[in-house]
Amino acid sequence: MRTRAVLISLVAASAVLGPAGSAQAATGDVVVFSTEVQPLDVYRDPSGCQRLPTVAHVLNNQTDGPVRIYGNPFCVGPSVVVQPGHGTHVPGGAGSFSA
């Protein structure tokens, strides 16, 4: 029960405060590759929390700031930081990113 209360508090605080570093929008593109038969998804000057496509496979950060990758659609919890000019494999299904 105590663990549940802590989890609820963390989610509520994240909803109020938002993801860290979201005060200033990134300039540039975040490009997501899903499959060979789909066009690339391009997020121009992304800001806030962006849900990744269901079959996303690789994210390339072409912005001027770091991008955080999350394993859920809400941009909360543990994340992986992708620095400008770098890329990473991303979780399929319900992942998200914030810039």
PEKASUL-V147988 format. One record per residue. N is the residue number from 1. RES is the residue in one letter. SS is DSSP state (2 for helix, 1 for strand, 0 for the rest). Layout:
n->[N;N]
res->[RES;RES]
ss->[SS;SS]
This chain:
n->[1;2;3;4;5;6;7;8;9;10;11;12;13;14;15;16;17;18;19;20;21;22;23;24;25;26;27;28;29;30;31;32;33;34;35;36;37;38;39;40;41;42;43;44;45;46;47;48;49;50;51;52;53;54;55;56;57;58;59;60;61;62;63;64;65;66;67;68;69;70;71;72;73;74;75;76;77;78;79;80;81;82;83;84;85;86;87;88;89;90;91;92;93;94;95;96;97;98;99]
res->[M;R;T;R;A;V;L;I;S;L;V;A;A;S;A;V;L;G;P;A;G;S;A;Q;A;A;T;G;D;V;V;V;F;S;T;E;V;Q;P;L;D;V;Y;R;D;P;S;G;C;Q;R;L;P;T;V;A;H;V;L;N;N;Q;T;D;G;P;V;R;I;Y;G;N;P;F;C;V;G;P;S;V;V;V;Q;P;G;H;G;T;H;V;P;G;G;A;G;S;F;S;A]
ss->[0;2;2;2;2;2;2;2;2;2;2;2;2;2;2;2;2;0;0;0;0;0;0;0;0;0;0;1;1;1;1;1;1;0;0;0;0;0;0;0;1;1;1;1;0;0;0;0;1;1;1;0;0;0;0;0;0;1;1;1;1;1;1;0;0;0;1;1;1;1;0;0;0;0;0;0;0;0;1;1;1;1;0;0;0;0;1;1;1;0;0;0;0;0;0;1;1;1;0]
